[in-house]
Amino acid sequence: MELDHLVINTLRGMEDAARIFTALGFALTPRGYHSLGSVNHLAVVPGAYLELVGLPETGKQRQEVLDSPLGLSGLVFKTDDPDALYARLTAQGLAVAEPIAFSRPVELADETRHARFRTVRLAPTVFPAGRVYFCQHFTPELVWRPEDMTHPNGFRAMSRLVADSPDPKAEAALYARVLDIGVQRADAGWLLELGAFALELRQGPRHRFARAVLDFDDCTALAARATAAQGVNWAGTAAGGTLSIAALDLDLVCRAAR
């Protein structure tokens, strides 16, 4: 099992969110328009991406985005067989939505193509912190494009998501069951490792995705950009620190990967 992407919900604040992330040195993809009724920008890295998702000003409105919390609200894993996954999870007695297919247009130099996906989403009651689902990519070449994976701030990977829970041991065990992987005790909670990415469950008063850990070539450019950006608080040095964006209720732990 591998991470596919993390989701930051901007609700109706996509313009400001995209401006902030661009000012911070993330090379965002052009705005995408999902057939389900949501809009997005991606910060793409090899094998995964950070997604800003929100709602269009008019037209169809994606209810699951409306119902999700502001900020870190989605944890998405890869799948190459949504039907088999759906069968396995429902056989375990878990509340799971049937696989759904959707798309978004991608403007290329000489044509418009459609990035196509199929997802399996667990009901919000399973993991109340946010949307947890699995994504199959039919057109990965339209998502992971080389020209989109070079970021002025040196962004290169997402290495951890820290989630708060009133009962982290039980929730970690449930994640392990859903993902069909092991779980281990960590200093501050419980840890599930998925290759280079880890999900950490810690004790907290409520269910929430508390912060994500992002890796950079180094944090020099990010620190300079964050210090100059409006609506951003940076606590750290060129070696790393915490980036806080109050308007998105968002904390990102940034670290130099070398």
Number of C-alpha atoms within 10 A of each C-alpha: 12 18 24 19 22 23 21 22 27 28 22 16 17 21 10 14 23 23 14 19 19 18 18 24 19 24 23 22 19 13 17 18 19 21 16 16 17 23 23 24 22 26 23 27 21 12 14 22 22 21 20 24 29 26 24 19 12 7 9 13 17 17 12 14 21 16 12 19 21 20 24 29 22 22 20 20 20 19 21 14 15 20 14 10 18 22 12 13 17 14 10 11 8 15 16 19 14 14 17 13 13 13 18 19 16 18 13 9 6 6 7 10 14 15 19 19 16 19 25 25 19 22 16 16 12 16 16 16 22 27 25 21 19 25 23 20 17 14 14 13 10 16 19 17 14 11 10 18 21 18 20 14 22 21 26 22 22 23 20 22 21 19 26 21 24 15 16 20 18 13 20 25 18 15 19 17 14 15 16 10 13 14 19 14 13 12 7 10 19 22 24 22 18 17 10 11 16 18 21 24 30 24 16 14 10 13 20 20 24 21 21 21 19 21 20 22 17 20 23 17 16 26 25 16 19 22 15 14 17 13 15 18 17 23 13 15 15 15 16 22 19 20 22 19 19 12 14 19 16 19 20 18 20 27 22 18 17 8
